[in-house]
Amino acid sequence: MIRVHHLESSRSHRVLWLLEELSVDYEVDVYRRDPETWLAPASLKAVHPLGKSPVITDENRGGRVIAESGAIIDYLLEHHDPEGRLAPPTGGDEHDRYRFWLHHAEGSAMPPLVMRLVFSRLGKPPVPALMRPLGRQFAKGVEHNFLEPRIRELRDYWEAELASASWFAGEAFSAADIQMSFPVLAMERRGGIEATSRLQAFLSRCRERPAYQRAIERGGELALG
């Protein structure tokens, strides 16, 4: 049995989705964010020292703990996808693309999006009231001079890459699409894909998948801060 330590409105939604695609039995332990800071609760540190989500425990393997989105995806595919339904065969161009997008999602895509979220909170509690005007001005400068160009570059790159295939690794849906869904959803949350027909179509295809819908039923809607 896989146990998913699921933080509400977090990247662990992808793990639920993957498990649903694989038809693997799992249980969900839900953790609520702090309503003021939007941070994970300290209780997650009892599962993994970093206290982050996603993290899973495999109770069939002595309660083994696996953290980090990419590592969890690799682990679940290794142990629960012997037919290779959600990863292209090794040795081909599609597998190379699959591997790139699997790592790009966290390595290049999420850092500027997370930075945008962090800086957007500099003008809000728990920042002291007297510091909030300065925080807002500082965040505005970082957004305009650094984050907006980087995020626009990512958006245009993703849109161009989807011109050649329906999914990121090729014509077949794969775990790379599950991994990439979160940064695209995070960008959509800020109105960043309105002019990108292919990214919008990608999200529509994701949301139409029954496994995606079941994951939402188990883990809740994604608010994304």
PyMOL commands that set and color helices and strands:
alter all, ss='L'
color gray80, all
select helices_A, chain A and resi 13-22+42-46+59-61+69-80+93-120+129-161+175-189+197-208+210-219
alter helices_A, ss='H'
color red, helices_A
select strands_A, chain A and resi 2-7+26-31+55-58+64-67
alter strands_A, ss='S'
color yellow, strands_A
deselect
rebuild
show_as cartoon
